[in-house]
């Protein structure tokens, strides 16, 4: 074979491989993928039990995205985990520690692999009248929903939702041989407003489809979101979110967390992959200046903290408009594979 023929053959093989790879991943092209604005609304505090970190995400186009919780990189180096609250320099310590009745606890759904437990507190900072509907049964006055999954010799809580203010927390399954890890940062899904200076999402009704493993959030402004429970293992936990229509005029999601010092926090750093940049932007969370077109947002820690030491990092990514879907996206009305 001559040099020219050999070169032409190599070029043809390269082009064929490129086309083949492109065909395997058509939804990973730029079409439909969106960069989102990220605003840092955080403020310094001395109290470790006050959420002072707020990262608000906005876009008039986004209708689909993913949220991921993953164990911190140092998870296997933790010798002593920390779960206890730290009331140092918290002016509301006495109120928080005042004796209160144990919450009413009710299992409102259960199957062999997953169950949902509802809690009603004696009092809650906000009563928005949000209803919870599971299997055609309406539950009123629920302040906390817990999602539990089966694990050897018991169960493990992996997801919580506070229906009256819209706060979520999640974590992966615990690594093999370890007790369940700590919850840490919270997040909000839907039109983010404010009540008494605190970010909230106003939800009229929370529904859960056990077969599809999907929550439906009917917002008070008329919009709706489906939150599908996606992959869950001992490393990561994914949710897939779909809005009926984009959230306009308000953030469509937010990360809420706590930072006092580099050694006392639930989130210390943020990393952004932004459109048009050849490298990730990394910053201490309290010094982060915001982003205009973020494609992926990571918020977490690179070294252990004495507060919720094992709590997960949070990632928001795969922002898409109505016309396209991120790779591997599942129908939220059908059971996960």
Steps between C-alpha positions, in 0.01 A plus 500: 500500500637841401551785744201693360271197517614423855431862605155495334414174675605639837296816441195295404528286814539811716193663344298182538597471868410865558160458338440180696582663832285799414214265422536331836464830685272729297359677812845604617521761226457867581145516360252538785762502774487820703736702713334652806569808709627434853468775761680480833270645769706368793574707809749448785378366837649363823224244571557158344128412513388784274486451123697798377607361160260554211588424137205588274468362144298683234409447134188585295553184291586205724238226534720201582801454724663260743602523865766267636623430852836322523722406789788745562838398366631439851215268605727199558741698718241596765584345835234680708186635341316803639121539504435711808378861460738780593314778687810714560406869458142417397253742657210256451662209688256508793201501268638217289573285805169569678311178588251400231271209434632223279364533146211288383651238272305313233608268220287612204648264239696176519622228267783250525767744379379849596277669753394857576460629855312822584565716808274760657666733750337679790601824329685598182640834393266516200161348426421538131211254485685261269320169447668164444325242278615136478290229341191720491518576872534866601714582803479845659744680728811298417824682582756237394509213252774239524588252223651178633652215299590146595851417616642184659344446843284811484426821310678821406357849462623651172270796425290751694257772398341772714177565305408824679812692388636285216834394649660170390802307623646179363797270535632182333489165671774460759826343382540131578573440866402849615200635687275741307674829426384850597258721312641844422413764241137550396358598161181654366318398179253736337425875507716626787344786695550632853313489830634681807832544322542130428485342152195276456303324229120517526357156428124441493519121479762224505405174331696174486461227240644184662522305174685774313703601808415862417388799707271757338515855636204724421610856571270777617586705189352230273824342380584136567814289537565128496789383717598148398708284732783387276819302565600434862802307621784519754666787313229727356131585510326666202171680453360600158281812495254598227296824505179538302630842396813701577510701822510867400572801717633289790775244555394148403725338762732589786761338723474586869777422745721622785849648522673646807866408446707264283481244783134558594265484202271284288638651178835676457567518127324533168610396152329613180530370147395799293432537129793647308762413765778247444522410869284475810463811715577414865441728798443499876123521530493829692722667236312370196396787271231316304474360148309593185481169308580207729463152351583317824523617862681307775473613862687306767817457701855393425597442864304373801288730714408453862135560402315217320837358399368232264226706333497485119610741231216638285509529120244663268548427130355397162285810452277463193205672340174332395633380166780272619582262782827429682667166425326206663190702596210277608125549466389621847162327456661156470697290751878544501698222332 
